[in-house]
Amino acid sequence: MEKITNFGVVDVSREPSSVQKLFLKLCFMFKQINLDVYLSSTSSETVQLRVPRELNENHKQIGSIQYGGVKYPITHGSHLNLKYVELRLESDFLKEIRVFNMLHELIGERDANGWLKYKFTYADDEIKLAKRVAAIISKGMEREFGISYLTCGLDEDILTLPRAKPTAVKQYNQTEAIRIISDLLINKGYHVSRSSLDHPAYHLIVESDERVAKILVRHLQYDHAYDLST
């Protein structure tokens, strides 16, 4: 299967090379620490590492990941002899989040712009180094941006936890309560009539064997609701 891109035709059916897997692993590592892995439409071998817009409205670029050993021009059928993956990190940003010195000890080389850079090959110790670099940057960003960094990309309502579970609000219906009591008494064999007054001193008149009882219906658990309903 072939995929047509801005840079020619690429065979995407073959298994990625070890260097391509390394490139993807580095992209994944930095995505995990809430950096945006941004691919420009004009880029031929590089992805940019940017601070998310939630943390920086300018979507600031603070690094890049690129292939090394690419020879141009790339044409259909070109054999890509990829040799390494290069990580570059913008020094001023590292100083802002107070991790520059620590990272400079790990990856001491700089490019012409003063950015720290390191060439990764597919070796276990270098994968560990990449994870260490990502962890240091993550710690610095957490210190710089606080809760905003930790919740980046999450539902903000997560900050309301733990919280009480919502429960249905019970409503007391005075008319329904009178009807229920009336039906119960009728089922017991009593003769029941209701008061026709708007604000009666009683709601029901119950007659049995020449005895008469006047009943005021209320629900003690809902005194406030009862007061509002009468």
N, C-alpha and C positions, 0 to 999 in steps of 0.2 A: 504494500500500500504506500502511495506517495502523497505527500502534502505540499501544496504550492504555497510558498511564502513570498514576502517582499524580496527575499534574497535568493530565490531560485527554488528548485525542487529538492525536497528532503525525503529520504526513505525513513518512514516512521514504523515500519514493520519489524525492523531488526532490533535486536536486544541492545540497549544503550551500553556504551563502553564504560569501563570503570571510572574514567574521568568524568563522563557525563553523569554517572550516578553520584559521584562526589559533588558535582555542581548542584544537583538537585538536593542532596543532603544538606549542603550549606544553606541553600534557599529555605529549606524546611526548618532548619535550626533557628534562623533569624526570624522567620514568620512566627515561630512558637513564642518568641519573646516580644510579640506585638510590634514588630517593625513591618512596614509595608514592603513587600518585594515587588517592585514596579518595573515592568518591561515597556520601554519606549517603543513606539512603532518604527522608529528609525534605527534602533539598536541592532547591531550585527553579532555581538558576542557578550554583551554585558546586561546585567539587571542592576537596578539601583535599589539601595536600602534607604527608606524614607521614614520619618517620624509620622505616625498616623495624624490625620487632620484633627481628630479629637483632642490631640495634645499640642499640635502646632498647625495653625491655620494656613501656613505657607507650605505645608507638606514637605518640610526641609529634607534634602538629601544628606545623609550622614555616612554613606558608604556605598560600595559596589562589589559585585561578585562577577568575575569574568573568566572566560577561557583563556588559557595560555597555549601558544604553539599554533595558532591559527594562521594560515597563509592565504593571502588574497591574490587575485580574486577567487571567490568560491563560485564554482559553476556546477551544473548538473554532472554528476559522476565524479566530483572532486573527492579525493581521499583525505579525510580530516585526521591529521596526526596530532590529536589533542594530548598535551603533555602534563598540564597541571591546571589548577583552579586558583586564581588570585583574588584575595580579599583585600579591599582597601577601606580604610576608616578615616573619616574626617577628624583631624586632631582637635580643632576648636570645640567641636561637640563633645568629644571625649573629656576635654578639660572642663566643660560646663557641668557634666555629670560626675566629675571628679574620679575618673577611672583611667586617665591618660597614662599616668606613671606606671600603674600596674600592667596595662596592656603594652606599654613601651618595653617593659622588661620581657614580655612574652614574644612580641613581634617587633623587633627593634628597627627594621628597615623602613625608610621613608621614600616617597616618590618626590618628583620635582615640586609638587604643591605642598609638601609637608605632611601629606596623609600617611598614616601607618599602612604598611602593606606586607602581605605574607603569601608565599606560593605553597599551596597545599597539594600534596600527592596522596594517592589512595593507600595510606598506611594507618594502622590502628592508632599509633601514638599521635598522628596528626588529626585524626577524627576526634580524639580526646582533647587535643589543643583547641580545635574549633568549638567544641562544646564548652570549654573553659572560657574562651573569648566571649561567647554568647551569654554565658552566665554572669560574667563580670559586667557586661553592658546592661543586662537586665537589672542587676542590682543597682547600678547607677541610675537607671531610668526610674526605678521604683523610688529611690531616694529623691530624685529631682521632681517627679510628677505625682508621687503619693498615690492616693486612692484612685485618681483619674487613670493612672497607668494600669493598676490592677483590675479595674473594671472596664477597660477599653474593649469594646466589642461585645460586652455582656449587657443583659437587661438591667437597667439601673435600679429596678425594683429589688434586685438582689440585696441591696443595702438595707431594705426594710426587714430582712430576716434577722432573728426569729420573730414571728408574729403570730397573733391569735388566729385560729382558723375562722373564716367567716361563718356565721350561723344565721339561720332564717329568723327574722324578727316575728315573734308571735303577736298577732293582733286579737284583741278581745272584742267580739261582736255582741253587744248587749241584746239586740233583737234575736240573734241566733241562740243565745244562752236561754232567753225566755222560752223560745220555741222548744228547745231540747227538754227543759224542765217540765213544760206543759205536756209534751208527748209522753214523758216518763210517768207522770201522774195519771194521765188518761189510760195508759196501758195497765196501770195498777187498779183501774176501775173507778177512779174518782171523776166527778163532774167538774170540769175546769172552764172558767171564763177569764177573759183578760180585761184589764182596765183600759178604757178608751181615752184616758187623760194623757196629755202630753208629758207632764211631769208628775206622775202618780206617787203616792206614798206607798203603794204596793203595785205589783205587776199582775198577780194572778189571784183569783178567788177560787178556792177549792171547797167543794161541798161533799159531805159523806154522812149519811145517817143523821140528817138534820143538824149536823155540825158544820160550821163554816170557818175556814182559815184564809187569812190574807197573807200572801207571800211576796216578799221583796227579793228579787233575784240579783245577786251580785257575786263576783268572783274575787275571793280574798287575795289571790295571787296577783290580780290586776286592779288593785284599788285605784291607781291613778287613771288607768284606762276606763274604769267604771265611772269615775268622777267626770271624765271628759264626755262620756256617752250619755249622761243623764242630766 
